[in-house]
Amino acid sequence: MQKTLVLLKPDCVERRLIGEIIGRFENKGLNVVAMKMLRVTPALSKQHYAEHVSKSFYPNLESFITSSPIVALALEGLEAIRVVRDMLGATNGLKAAPGTIRGDFSSSRQMNLVHASDSEESATRELALYFQPSEVCEYTPTLVGSFRASDES
C-alpha cells in the first residue's frame, strides 16, 4: 500500500469541484486517510515548491497557490502514486486526455486543478508538510474485498 499527497488547488476549490474529484478517487478504490482545507502561506509554498523557487515562473505559482483555500488529501491504495497521476492526466489541461481529471475539467497549464506527488520520496516529504502523523486515520473499508483480491497489498 502507498500513500500520496493530493492538493485540490485554488481553481478546483473556486470551481466547486472538490466533491467531484474526491469521488473519482474513492470510486477508483483509493482511501482518503487524511483531509483538510487550508490556505497555503508563502512560506509553505516555498517549502512545497522548493525546486522551483529560483525559476522565473515561481512568483506566479506562489501567487496562484496562495490565492484561495486548497484541500489537502492523503490517499492510500495499491500503487497510489501512479494511479493518482494517471487519473490526473497531463499537467497541461489542454494536452490531457479526455477521461482524466485535467482532460475533463482543465484548459490551462498552471490552473490544472490538482497537484499529486510524483514519487515515494516526494510523497513522504509532501505529506509531512501538510499532515502530522496523528492526523492520518488508517482504516480498512468494509468494501475492500470488492476493490482488490485478498492477496494484493
N, C-alpha and C positions, 0 to 999 in steps of 0.2 A: 504494500500500500504506500502511496506517495501523498504528500501534502503539497499544495501550491497556493501562492497568493494570487488573488484576483482583485483588481480595483475597478469598480464601476466609476468611471471618470465623470467630471462635471457635466459633460454633454449628455451622458447617459442619465444622470440624475435629473437634469433640467428637462429632458425629453420624456421623463416619467416611464423609462424602460426598465427600471430596477426589477420588478416582478417578472417581466417577460424574460429577461436574461437569466435571472436566478432559476426560473422554471426550466429553461433549457438545460442548465447544468444538472438540476435534480432529475429531469426526465432521462438524462444520459446515465444516471445511476451514481453520480458523484454526491458525496455527503457534505453539507455545509457544517463544518465543525467550529467555526467562529465567524462572527459578523458584527460590524459596527459602522455607523455613519460618523464621519468626522470631517473637519476642514484640514487640508494639508497646509502646514505652515511653510514659509520659505525655507526654514532650517530643515524640516523633514523632506521637502522636495530636493534639497541639495544632498541629503543623505541617500535618498532613494535613487536619484539620477546622478550619482557621483561621477560616473564615467562620462557624462555629457556636460557637466558644469562649465568646462572650458570651451565648449563648441558654440558656434555663432547662433545656433537656434535655441540654446538653453533659455535665454531670457523669456522668449515667447512660451516655451514649455512650462516654465515656472509660473508665469502669469496665468496660463490656462489651468494648470492643476490646482492652483490656489484660489481660483475664481469663484468656486461654488463647492458645496459639500461633495464628498465621494462616499462610496460604500466599499469597505474593505471586507473581503471574504477569505477564509481559509477553507479550501476544498480538499477533500480526501477521496482517493479512489485508486483503482488499478491504473498504472501509467498516467496518473492525473495530469502531470505537466504536459505530456504530449497530447493527451486527449483534449485538454482545455485549449491549447494553442491551435490544434486542428479545428476545433469548434469556432474559434475566433476568426480564422481566415487570415489573409494577407494583411499586413499592417496598414497599408493604404486601402481605405474602403473602396476606392474606385477600381482597385485591382483584385479585391476579394471576391471569391466565387459565391454565386447565389447559394443559399442554404447555410452559409456560415453567418455568424452574428454580424460581422462587419459587412459581409456581402449583402445582407438583408436590410441593415439599418444605417450604414455609414457611407458617406460620399466624400470623405476627406482623409488626408494623410495624418494630420495631427488630431483632429476631432474624431477619433476612431473608437470611442465608447468605452473600451476595456483595456486594461493592462493585465498581463499574466506573466508570471515568472518563466524564464526560458531554460532553466537548468535546475538540478537539485541544489547546487551551490547558491544560485540566485534565490531559489525558493526559501532556503534556510535563512539567508541574510534578510530577505524582504519580509518574511513572516515575523521575524524578530523586531523589525521596525514598527509593525502595526499591532502586534498582539503579545501580551505577556503569556507565559505558559499556562497560568491559571484561567485565562480567557478561552482556551481551546477546550471544547467539550467533546471528548471521544465518546462514540456510541456505535452500536451496530443496529441499523434499521431492521425492523422485523421483515421487511421485503427483500433483504439482501439475497436470499435464495432465488429470487426472480431476476436478479441482475447479473449474477455470476455463479459459476459452478463452485461446489464446496471445496475443490482443491485449488482454486485460484486465490492468491493472497498477495 
